Amino acid sequence: SGSVTRDISTQLVTQLKQQQGTTPVQRDLAEGIPFIDENWITANFTDPEQRTEAQQTALGFSDELIAELQQASHVVIAAPIYNFSVPAVLKAWIDQVARARVTFRYTE
């Protein structure tokens, strides 16, 4: 593939498949992922029972990603380091799955 990161992660996933006997869900973030925006933030902080259809749609992809994580027994994240940081698309994925009152709670 020309990418050490992809080669190593492919080997790891292949090994997990053989050991666990499962078929993993693979998501290639290089294909793109939406960044959160004002509509997403508003929808996220609206009580689920009060969300409009548009707000539910705004969170739909995030809900899909969260469901993948909740069903996973293992999570493999393989990412190159660009300018001493993770790629923006990985940060966008983290933003999509880090949802207050869903995947974490604020505490005092």
URWOTA-V616306 format. One record per residue. N is the residue number from 1. RES is the residue in one letter. SS is DSSP state (alpha for helix, beta for strand, coil for the rest). PHI is phi in radians with two decimals (NA if undefined). PSI is psi in whole degrees, 0 to 359 (NA if undefined). Layout:
n=N res=RES ss=SS phi=PHI psi=PSI
n=N res=RES ss=SS phi=PHI psi=PSI
This chain:
n=1 res=S ss=coil phi=NA psi=342
n=2 res=G ss=coil phi=1.49 psi=0
n=3 res=S ss=coil phi=-2.14 psi=120
n=4 res=V ss=alpha phi=-1.08 psi=320
n=5 res=T ss=alpha phi=-1.04 psi=313
n=6 res=R ss=alpha phi=-1.13 psi=319
n=7 res=D ss=alpha phi=-1.09 psi=313
n=8 res=I ss=alpha phi=-1.16 psi=317
n=9 res=S ss=alpha phi=-1.17 psi=325
n=10 res=T ss=alpha phi=-1.12 psi=318
n=11 res=Q ss=alpha phi=-1.08 psi=316
n=12 res=L ss=alpha phi=-1.11 psi=314
n=13 res=V ss=alpha phi=-1.13 psi=320
n=14 res=T ss=alpha phi=-1.07 psi=317
n=15 res=Q ss=alpha phi=-1.13 psi=318
n=16 res=L ss=alpha phi=-1.09 psi=319
n=17 res=K ss=alpha phi=-1.05 psi=316
n=18 res=Q ss=alpha phi=-1.16 psi=318
n=19 res=Q ss=alpha phi=-1.29 psi=321
n=20 res=Q ss=alpha phi=-1.65 psi=340
n=21 res=G ss=coil phi=1.15 psi=31
n=22 res=T ss=coil phi=-2.07 psi=164
n=23 res=T ss=coil phi=-1.84 psi=114
n=24 res=P ss=coil phi=-1.32 psi=154
n=25 res=V ss=coil phi=-1.54 psi=124
n=26 res=Q ss=coil phi=-2.00 psi=134
n=27 res=R ss=coil phi=-2.23 psi=115
n=28 res=D ss=coil phi=-1.62 psi=104
n=29 res=L ss=alpha phi=-1.19 psi=344
n=30 res=A ss=alpha phi=-1.11 psi=341
n=31 res=E ss=alpha phi=-1.35 psi=352
n=32 res=G ss=coil phi=1.85 psi=152
n=33 res=I ss=coil phi=-2.68 psi=141
n=34 res=P ss=coil phi=-1.23 psi=143
n=35 res=F ss=coil phi=-1.47 psi=149
n=36 res=I ss=coil phi=-1.21 psi=150
n=37 res=D ss=coil phi=-2.42 psi=186
n=38 res=E ss=alpha phi=-1.04 psi=320
n=39 res=N ss=alpha phi=-1.10 psi=318
n=40 res=W ss=alpha phi=-1.11 psi=314
n=41 res=I ss=alpha phi=-1.10 psi=315
n=42 res=T ss=alpha phi=-1.05 psi=315
n=43 res=A ss=alpha phi=-1.08 psi=318
n=44 res=N ss=alpha phi=-1.11 psi=324
n=45 res=F ss=coil phi=-1.65 psi=8
n=46 res=T ss=coil phi=-1.65 psi=135
n=47 res=D ss=coil phi=-0.95 psi=136
n=48 res=P ss=alpha phi=-0.91 psi=323
n=49 res=E ss=alpha phi=-1.21 psi=341
n=50 res=Q ss=alpha phi=-1.83 psi=3
n=51 res=R ss=coil phi=-1.24 psi=139
n=52 res=T ss=coil phi=-1.33 psi=170
n=53 res=E ss=alpha phi=-1.08 psi=321
n=54 res=A ss=alpha phi=-1.10 psi=321
n=55 res=Q ss=alpha phi=-1.20 psi=321
n=56 res=Q ss=alpha phi=-1.10 psi=320
n=57 res=T ss=alpha phi=-1.13 psi=319
n=58 res=A ss=alpha phi=-1.05 psi=327
n=59 res=L ss=alpha phi=-1.68 psi=358
n=60 res=G ss=alpha phi=-1.00 psi=313
n=61 res=F ss=alpha phi=-1.16 psi=320
n=62 res=S ss=alpha phi=-1.05 psi=316
n=63 res=D ss=alpha phi=-1.03 psi=319
n=64 res=E ss=alpha phi=-1.10 psi=314
n=65 res=L ss=alpha phi=-1.11 psi=318
n=66 res=I ss=alpha phi=-1.10 psi=318
n=67 res=A ss=alpha phi=-1.06 psi=320
n=68 res=E ss=alpha phi=-1.04 psi=315
n=69 res=L ss=alpha phi=-1.14 psi=318
n=70 res=Q ss=alpha phi=-1.13 psi=331
n=71 res=Q ss=alpha phi=-1.55 psi=351
n=72 res=A ss=coil phi=-1.43 psi=140
n=73 res=S ss=coil phi=-1.62 psi=337
n=74 res=H ss=coil phi=-2.42 psi=149
n=75 res=V ss=coil phi=-2.29 psi=125
n=76 res=V ss=coil phi=-1.95 psi=121
n=77 res=I ss=coil phi=-2.06 psi=118
n=78 res=A ss=coil phi=-2.08 psi=123
n=79 res=A ss=coil phi=-2.57 psi=140
n=80 res=P ss=coil phi=-1.31 psi=167
n=81 res=I ss=beta phi=-1.87 psi=122
n=82 res=Y ss=beta phi=-1.99 psi=125
n=83 res=N ss=coil phi=0.85 psi=44
n=84 res=F ss=coil phi=1.15 psi=26
n=85 res=S ss=beta phi=-2.60 psi=171
n=86 res=V ss=beta phi=-1.40 psi=158
n=87 res=P ss=coil phi=-1.07 psi=150
n=88 res=A ss=alpha phi=-1.01 psi=326
n=89 res=V ss=alpha phi=-1.18 psi=328
n=90 res=L ss=alpha phi=-1.22 psi=320
n=91 res=K ss=alpha phi=-1.07 psi=321
n=92 res=A ss=alpha phi=-1.10 psi=321
n=93 res=W ss=alpha phi=-1.11 psi=315
n=94 res=I ss=alpha phi=-1.05 psi=316
n=95 res=D ss=alpha phi=-1.03 psi=322
n=96 res=Q ss=alpha phi=-1.21 psi=329
n=97 res=V ss=alpha phi=-1.73 psi=347
n=98 res=A ss=coil phi=-1.57 psi=87
n=99 res=R ss=coil phi=-2.02 psi=117
n=100 res=A ss=beta phi=-0.95 psi=137
n=101 res=R ss=coil phi=1.25 psi=0
n=102 res=V ss=coil phi=-2.06 psi=301
n=103 res=T ss=coil phi=-1.87 psi=351
n=104 res=F ss=beta phi=-2.74 psi=166
n=105 res=R ss=coil phi=-2.27 psi=142
n=106 res=Y ss=coil phi=-1.31 psi=137
n=107 res=T ss=coil phi=-2.26 psi=166
n=108 res=E ss=coil phi=-1.62 psi=NA
